[in-house]
Amino acid sequence: MIESIAARITLLLSPKHIVWVSAVFYLALLVSAEAIASLIFFLIEGSTPIGIHISALGTVTAIVIPIFSIAIILVKSLSKSQIDLDIAKKSEKQALDATERSNQVLRSLLDTSVAMHQSRGLGDINDKLLKEIHPLFRGWGFGVVIQGSRPSVIKHFSSIGLSAIEQKIIIQESGNYFHAANNIERLIEIAHQQDPTQQDVPPKSGLASAEWEFMPMHGRGRNIIGHFIVKSINMDNTSREFITLFMEQLSAASENKLLLLEMEKLANTDALTGLYNRNYFQKELAKEIQNAQRNSNIPFSIFVVDINGLKKINDCFGHQEGDRLIVMIANLLNETCRDSDIITRSGGDEFVVLCPNTSCEKADSLLTRIRAYEKTSRIILTKAQQKPESMPIHVSVGLACSTDTDAEKVLALADERMYEDKHKFYQQAPRYR
């Protein structure tokens, strides 16, 4: 009750109001005192001496000043008490909010940990973490890039709260995130100029109020396995600590999954060539199809490579020499393809190369290297009781990209183009049949 009265007095009687109220009350009391004194003396004496006016003025002043001094002291005291009470309530609310937020983060970390253990691949791990962290930071955007053997190679990319243009820039700038972090607004403006149909982020999209961070994700050996991207608004130290906890959890889970994938790789290699086998290729192809369907900015390409004339070599020189030719083609592909490319021996004389995050233009340059290497390569074939014979190496190649057709049909299209190339070769060189 007292607190309520104090609050109302505090609102009504500010220092300015107290001065005005004091002046009005003083004048009213003075006029009343003079009127009463004058009336009494007039009734008794028939007149009002000047001394009566002076006496009334002094009496009123002597009464009013102490009263209002005490009133001002009381109002200030009540006002200070109310301010202290408001500050205490505000501090208590802030403490409760901070505790509740910490509890939310801890619950999300626990839920994320459980979900990660149940995840089947990098995509599931990243997606589940982003879905947990995003509700805690409304209006923010997040992305995860898991790198390959080179920073410019992307094994996986997931995002939430980022526009199509922002996602495209993150993918294009892979391996150069220091530049991206310092030039993000300019990069978005350029991207929009190149593709005005993108309406989700207009030029100069107001990102001056947003802060971008590309936080490196470290493995156990402090090697960088990827980047955690944050598009924030006024990130404070507490938020940074929470995000760092999520990122460290994601780094550990991603590295464990990468190590598991490496072990699976060892179990999925071809005994003769050391290349991946068909089973491994099918699993990796499924991932690339999923990535391409999820984000068209991450294309993939496929080469189907088939050895020309292998049957004739097997018939004339024996399968041992044929195996040597198969190993030579495997080495040719290993030397011309990139570390990130998945080279597979899919059959007796057939190889398939899966090129993640590779456009048709990049794949064409890779095909040019393969053809150049093929022209300079020869094999020395030997057979008992015969002179060694030098023969050129010939392969038929079919290339297709996920931008050429539906992601699920890329392999079939590459295979079809390989057979077209083989048909042309045998028409020109029938002796190799």
C-alpha positions as CSV (number, residue, x, y, z in Angstrom):
1,M,0.0,0.0,0.0
2,I,2.7,2.4,1.0
3,E,4.7,1.5,-2.1
4,S,1.7,2.2,-4.3
5,I,1.1,5.6,-2.7
6,A,4.8,6.4,-3.0
7,A,4.8,5.6,-6.6
8,R,1.8,7.8,-7.3
9,I,3.3,10.7,-5.3
10,T,6.6,10.3,-7.2
11,L,4.8,10.5,-10.5
12,L,2.7,13.5,-9.5
13,L,5.3,15.5,-7.4
14,S,8.4,15.9,-9.5
15,P,10.7,18.7,-8.3
16,K,9.1,21.1,-10.8
17,H,5.6,20.2,-9.6
18,I,6.6,20.6,-6.0
19,V,7.7,24.2,-6.6
20,W,4.4,25.1,-8.3
21,V,2.3,23.4,-5.7
22,S,4.3,25.1,-2.9
23,A,3.8,28.6,-4.5
24,V,0.1,28.1,-5.0
25,F,-0.5,26.7,-1.5
26,Y,1.6,29.5,0.0
27,L,-0.4,32.2,-1.8
28,A,-3.7,30.6,-0.9
29,L,-2.8,30.3,2.8
30,L,-1.5,33.8,2.8
31,V,-4.7,35.3,1.3
32,S,-6.8,33.2,3.6
33,A,-4.9,34.3,6.7
34,E,-5.0,38.0,5.8
35,A,-8.7,37.8,5.0
36,I,-9.5,36.2,8.3
37,A,-7.3,38.5,10.3
38,S,-8.7,41.6,8.6
39,L,-12.3,40.5,9.1
40,I,-11.7,39.9,12.8
41,F,-10.0,43.2,13.5
42,F,-12.6,45.1,11.3
43,L,-15.4,43.6,13.4
44,I,-13.7,44.4,16.7
45,E,-11.9,47.7,16.0
46,G,-13.7,48.9,12.9
47,S,-10.5,49.0,10.9
48,T,-7.5,46.8,9.9
49,P,-4.0,48.2,10.9
50,I,-1.0,47.6,8.5
51,G,0.7,45.6,11.2
52,I,-2.0,42.9,10.9
53,H,-1.0,42.3,7.3
54,I,2.7,42.0,8.2
55,S,1.9,39.7,11.1
56,A,-0.2,37.4,8.8
57,L,2.5,37.3,6.2
58,G,5.2,36.3,8.8
59,T,2.9,33.7,10.5
60,V,2.0,32.0,7.2
61,T,5.6,32.0,6.1
62,A,6.8,30.5,9.4
63,I,4.1,27.7,9.1
64,V,4.5,26.9,5.4
65,I,8.3,26.7,5.0
66,P,8.8,23.9,7.6
67,I,5.8,22.0,6.4
68,F,7.0,22.0,2.7
69,S,10.6,21.2,3.7
70,I,9.4,18.1,5.5
71,A,7.1,17.3,2.5
72,I,10.0,17.6,0.0
73,I,12.2,15.3,2.2
74,L,9.4,12.7,2.4
75,V,8.7,12.8,-1.3
76,K,12.4,12.4,-2.2
77,S,12.8,9.6,0.3
78,L,9.7,7.8,-1.1
79,S,11.0,8.4,-4.7
80,K,14.4,6.9,-3.9
81,S,12.8,3.9,-2.3
82,Q,10.7,3.3,-5.4
83,I,13.6,3.7,-7.7
84,D,15.7,1.2,-5.6
85,L,12.7,-1.2,-5.7
86,D,12.4,-0.9,-9.5
87,I,16.1,-1.5,-9.9
88,A,15.9,-4.6,-7.7
89,K,12.9,-6.0,-9.6
90,K,14.6,-5.4,-12.9
91,S,17.8,-7.1,-11.8
92,E,15.9,-10.0,-10.5
93,K,14.0,-10.3,-13.8
94,Q,17.3,-10.1,-15.8
95,A,18.8,-12.8,-13.6
96,L,15.7,-15.1,-14.1
97,D,15.8,-14.5,-17.8
98,A,19.5,-15.3,-18.0
99,T,19.0,-18.5,-16.0
100,E,16.1,-19.6,-18.2
101,R,18.2,-18.9,-21.3
102,S,21.1,-20.9,-19.9
103,N,18.7,-23.8,-19.2
104,Q,17.3,-23.6,-22.8
105,V,20.8,-23.8,-24.2
106,L,21.8,-26.7,-22.0
107,R,18.6,-28.6,-23.0
108,S,19.3,-27.9,-26.6
109,L,22.9,-29.1,-26.2
110,L,21.7,-32.3,-24.6
111,D,19.0,-32.8,-27.3
112,T,21.6,-32.1,-30.0
113,S,24.1,-34.6,-28.5
114,V,21.5,-37.3,-28.5
115,A,20.3,-36.5,-32.1
116,M,23.9,-36.5,-33.3
117,H,24.6,-40.0,-32.0
118,Q,21.5,-41.2,-33.9
119,S,22.5,-39.4,-37.2
120,R,23.6,-41.4,-40.2
121,G,25.7,-38.8,-42.0
122,L,27.3,-35.3,-42.0
123,G,24.1,-33.9,-43.4
124,D,21.9,-35.2,-40.6
125,I,24.4,-34.0,-37.9
126,N,24.6,-30.4,-39.3
127,D,20.9,-30.1,-40.0
128,K,19.9,-31.2,-36.5
129,L,22.3,-28.8,-34.8
130,L,21.1,-25.9,-36.9
131,K,17.4,-26.7,-36.1
132,E,18.3,-26.7,-32.3
133,I,20.3,-23.5,-32.3
134,H,18.2,-21.3,-34.6
135,P,15.2,-20.9,-32.2
136,L,17.5,-19.6,-29.5
137,F,18.7,-16.7,-31.7
138,R,15.7,-15.4,-33.6
139,G,16.4,-13.4,-36.7
140,W,20.0,-14.8,-37.0
141,G,21.3,-17.0,-39.7
142,F,23.7,-19.9,-39.5
143,G,25.6,-22.1,-41.9
144,V,28.0,-25.1,-41.6
145,V,30.7,-25.9,-44.2
146,I,32.6,-29.2,-43.9
147,Q,35.7,-29.0,-46.0
148,G,37.5,-31.7,-48.0
149,S,41.2,-32.2,-48.5
150,R,41.4,-28.7,-49.8
151,P,39.6,-25.6,-48.3
152,S,38.0,-24.9,-51.6
153,V,36.4,-28.4,-51.7
154,I,33.1,-28.7,-49.8
155,K,32.1,-32.1,-48.4
156,H,28.8,-30.8,-47.0
157,F,27.0,-27.5,-46.6
158,S,23.9,-26.8,-44.5
159,S,22.3,-23.5,-43.5
160,I,19.2,-22.0,-41.8
161,G,18.1,-18.4,-41.9
162,L,20.3,-17.5,-44.9
163,S,19.0,-16.3,-48.3
164,A,19.8,-18.0,-51.6
165,I,22.3,-15.3,-52.5
166,E,24.1,-15.6,-49.1
167,Q,24.3,-19.3,-49.5
168,K,25.8,-19.0,-53.0
169,I,28.4,-16.6,-51.8
170,I,29.4,-18.8,-48.9
171,I,29.9,-21.7,-51.3
172,Q,31.8,-19.6,-53.9
173,E,34.1,-18.1,-51.2
174,S,35.0,-21.5,-49.7
175,G,38.7,-21.4,-48.8
176,N,38.7,-17.6,-48.7
177,Y,36.5,-16.7,-45.8
178,F,38.7,-14.0,-44.5
179,H,37.9,-12.1,-47.7
180,A,34.3,-13.0,-47.4
181,A,33.9,-11.8,-43.8
182,N,35.3,-8.4,-44.7
183,N,33.5,-7.9,-48.0
184,I,30.1,-9.7,-47.5
185,E,27.9,-6.7,-48.4
186,R,29.9,-6.0,-51.5
187,L,29.8,-9.6,-52.6
188,I,26.0,-9.7,-52.1
189,E,25.6,-6.6,-54.1
190,I,27.7,-8.0,-57.0
191,A,25.8,-11.3,-56.8
192,H,22.5,-9.5,-57.1
193,Q,23.7,-7.5,-60.1
194,Q,24.7,-10.7,-61.8
195,D,21.4,-12.3,-61.1
196,P,18.6,-9.6,-60.6
197,T,16.0,-12.3,-60.5
198,Q,17.0,-13.1,-56.9
199,Q,14.6,-11.0,-54.9
200,D,15.1,-12.5,-51.5
201,V,18.0,-10.1,-50.8
202,P,17.9,-6.7,-52.5
203,P,21.1,-4.7,-53.2
204,K,22.6,-3.2,-50.1
205,S,20.3,-5.4,-48.1
206,G,20.6,-3.7,-44.8
207,L,23.3,-6.0,-43.6
208,A,25.2,-3.1,-42.1
209,S,23.2,-3.9,-39.0
210,A,24.2,-7.6,-39.3
211,E,27.6,-9.0,-38.3
212,W,29.2,-11.9,-40.1
213,E,31.6,-14.4,-38.6
214,F,33.3,-17.4,-40.2
215,M,34.4,-19.4,-37.2
216,P,36.9,-22.2,-37.9
217,M,35.9,-25.7,-36.7
218,H,39.0,-27.5,-35.3
219,G,39.6,-31.2,-35.0
220,R,41.6,-33.0,-32.4
221,G,44.9,-32.1,-34.0
222,R,43.8,-28.4,-34.3
223,N,43.4,-29.0,-38.0
224,I,40.5,-27.0,-39.6
225,I,37.7,-29.4,-40.7
226,G,35.2,-26.7,-41.7
227,H,33.7,-23.4,-40.7
228,F,30.6,-22.4,-38.7
229,I,29.1,-19.2,-40.2
230,V,27.0,-16.8,-38.0
231,K,25.0,-13.9,-39.3
232,S,24.1,-12.1,-36.1
233,I,22.6,-8.9,-34.8
234,N,24.6,-7.4,-31.8
235,M,26.2,-10.6,-30.6
236,D,27.1,-10.2,-26.9
237,N,29.7,-12.2,-25.0
238,T,27.1,-14.6,-23.5
239,S,25.7,-15.4,-27.0
240,R,29.2,-16.0,-28.3
241,E,29.9,-18.4,-25.5
242,F,26.7,-20.3,-26.2
243,I,27.4,-20.5,-30.0
244,T,31.0,-21.6,-29.3
245,L,29.6,-24.5,-27.2
246,F,27.4,-25.6,-30.1
247,M,30.3,-25.3,-32.6
248,E,32.7,-27.3,-30.5
249,Q,30.0,-30.0,-30.1
250,L,29.5,-30.0,-33.9
251,S,33.2,-30.1,-34.6
252,A,33.7,-33.2,-32.4
253,A,30.7,-35.0,-33.9
254,S,31.7,-34.1,-37.5
255,E,35.3,-35.2,-37.0
256,N,34.1,-38.5,-35.6
257,K,31.9,-39.0,-38.6
258,L,34.7,-38.1,-41.0
259,L,37.0,-40.7,-39.3
260,L,34.2,-43.3,-39.5
261,L,33.8,-42.5,-43.2
262,E,37.6,-42.9,-43.7
263,M,37.4,-46.4,-42.1
264,E,34.5,-47.2,-44.4
265,K,36.6,-46.0,-47.3
266,L,39.3,-48.6,-46.5
267,A,36.7,-51.3,-46.5
268,N,35.3,-50.1,-49.8
269,T,38.3,-50.3,-52.1
270,D,39.1,-52.4,-55.2
271,A,41.8,-55.0,-54.5
272,L,43.6,-54.7,-57.9
273,T,43.7,-50.9,-58.3
274,G,43.2,-49.5,-54.8
275,L,40.4,-47.4,-56.1
276,Y,36.9,-47.3,-54.6
277,N,34.5,-50.1,-55.4
278,R,31.0,-49.8,-56.8
279,N,29.3,-50.0,-53.4
280,Y,31.1,-47.0,-52.1
281,F,30.5,-45.1,-55.3
282,Q,26.7,-45.7,-55.0
283,K,26.7,-44.3,-51.4
284,E,28.7,-41.2,-52.3
285,L,26.5,-40.6,-55.4
286,A,23.4,-40.7,-53.2
287,K,24.9,-37.9,-51.1
288,E,25.7,-35.8,-54.0
289,I,22.2,-36.2,-55.5
290,Q,20.8,-35.2,-52.1
291,N,23.1,-32.1,-51.9
292,A,22.2,-31.0,-55.5
293,Q,18.5,-31.4,-54.9
294,R,18.8,-29.4,-51.7
295,N,20.9,-26.6,-53.2
296,S,21.4,-26.1,-56.9
297,N,24.5,-24.1,-56.2
298,I,26.3,-27.3,-55.4
299,P,26.5,-29.2,-58.8
300,F,28.4,-32.4,-59.4
301,S,29.8,-34.1,-62.5
302,I,30.4,-37.7,-63.5
303,F,32.9,-39.3,-65.9
304,V,32.4,-42.8,-67.1
305,V,35.7,-44.2,-68.5
306,D,36.0,-47.5,-70.4
307,I,39.2,-49.1,-71.7
308,N,39.2,-49.7,-75.4
309,G,40.7,-53.0,-76.6
310,L,41.1,-54.7,-73.2
311,K,39.5,-57.9,-74.5
312,K,42.0,-58.2,-77.4
313,I,44.9,-57.7,-75.0
314,N,43.5,-60.4,-72.7
315,D,43.1,-62.8,-75.6
316,C,46.5,-62.1,-77.2
317,F,48.8,-61.4,-74.2
318,G,46.9,-62.9,-71.2
319,H,44.9,-61.5,-68.3
320,Q,48.0,-60.6,-66.4
321,E,48.9,-58.0,-69.1
322,G,45.2,-56.9,-69.1
323,D,45.4,-56.3,-65.4
324,R,48.5,-54.2,-65.9
325,L,46.6,-52.1,-68.4
326,I,43.7,-51.7,-65.9
327,V,46.2,-50.5,-63.2
328,M,47.7,-48.1,-65.7
329,I,44.3,-46.5,-66.4
330,A,43.7,-46.3,-62.6
331,N,47.1,-44.5,-62.2
332,L,46.2,-42.2,-65.2
333,L,43.0,-41.2,-63.4
334,N,44.7,-40.7,-60.1
335,E,47.3,-38.4,-61.6
336,T,44.8,-36.3,-63.6
337,C,41.9,-36.1,-61.2
338,R,41.8,-34.0,-58.0
339,D,42.0,-35.2,-54.4
340,S,38.4,-34.5,-53.9
341,D,37.2,-36.6,-56.9
342,I,35.9,-40.1,-56.1
343,I,37.6,-42.5,-58.6
344,T,35.9,-45.9,-58.8
345,R,36.5,-49.1,-60.6
346,S,32.9,-50.1,-61.3
347,G,33.5,-53.2,-63.4
348,G,36.1,-55.2,-65.4
349,D,37.2,-52.4,-67.8
350,E,35.0,-49.5,-66.6
351,F,35.8,-46.7,-64.2
352,V,33.5,-44.0,-62.9
353,V,34.8,-40.6,-61.5
354,L,32.4,-38.6,-59.3
355,C,33.4,-34.9,-59.0
356,P,31.7,-33.2,-56.0
357,N,31.0,-29.5,-56.2
358,T,32.1,-29.4,-59.8
359,S,30.4,-27.5,-62.7
360,C,30.5,-28.5,-66.3
361,E,33.2,-26.0,-67.0
362,K,35.5,-27.4,-64.4
363,A,34.7,-30.9,-65.5
364,D,35.6,-30.0,-69.2
365,S,39.0,-28.9,-68.1
366,L,39.5,-32.2,-66.3
367,L,38.4,-34.1,-69.4
368,T,41.0,-32.1,-71.4
369,R,43.8,-33.3,-69.0
370,I,42.6,-36.9,-69.2
371,R,42.7,-36.8,-73.0
372,A,46.2,-35.1,-73.0
373,Y,47.5,-37.8,-70.7
374,E,46.0,-40.5,-72.8
375,K,47.7,-39.3,-76.0
376,T,51.2,-39.6,-74.4
377,S,50.6,-42.9,-72.7
378,R,51.6,-46.3,-74.0
379,I,51.9,-49.8,-72.5
380,I,54.6,-52.3,-73.2
381,L,53.0,-55.7,-73.6
382,T,55.0,-58.9,-73.2
383,K,54.3,-62.6,-74.0
384,A,56.5,-65.7,-73.7
385,Q,58.5,-66.4,-76.8
386,Q,57.5,-63.0,-78.4
387,K,59.1,-59.6,-78.6
388,P,57.7,-56.9,-76.3
389,E,55.1,-54.8,-78.1
390,S,54.3,-51.1,-77.5
391,M,50.7,-50.1,-77.8
392,P,48.9,-46.8,-77.3
393,I,46.3,-46.5,-74.6
394,H,42.8,-45.6,-75.6
395,V,39.7,-44.9,-73.5
396,S,36.2,-43.9,-74.2
397,V,34.8,-41.2,-71.9
398,G,31.3,-39.9,-71.2
399,L,30.8,-36.8,-69.1
400,A,27.6,-35.4,-67.6
401,C,26.8,-32.8,-65.0
402,S,23.8,-32.3,-62.6
403,T,23.1,-29.0,-64.5
404,D,22.6,-31.1,-67.7
405,T,19.7,-33.2,-66.3
406,D,18.0,-34.3,-63.2
407,A,20.5,-35.3,-60.4
408,E,19.3,-39.0,-60.5
409,K,19.9,-39.2,-64.2
410,V,23.5,-37.9,-64.4
411,L,25.1,-41.3,-64.2
412,A,22.9,-42.8,-66.9
413,L,23.6,-39.8,-69.2
414,A,27.4,-40.1,-68.7
415,D,27.2,-43.8,-69.4
416,E,25.2,-43.1,-72.6
417,R,27.7,-40.6,-73.8
418,M,30.6,-43.0,-73.1
419,Y,29.0,-45.6,-75.4
420,E,28.6,-43.0,-78.1
421,D,32.3,-42.2,-77.8
422,K,33.2,-45.9,-77.8
423,H,31.1,-46.5,-81.0
424,K,32.9,-43.7,-82.8
425,F,36.3,-45.1,-81.7
426,Y,35.7,-48.6,-83.0
427,Q,34.3,-47.2,-86.2
428,Q,37.7,-45.4,-86.7
429,A,39.9,-48.2,-85.3
430,P,38.2,-51.5,-85.7
431,R,41.4,-53.4,-85.1
432,Y,41.1,-52.8,-81.4
433,R,37.9,-54.8,-81.2
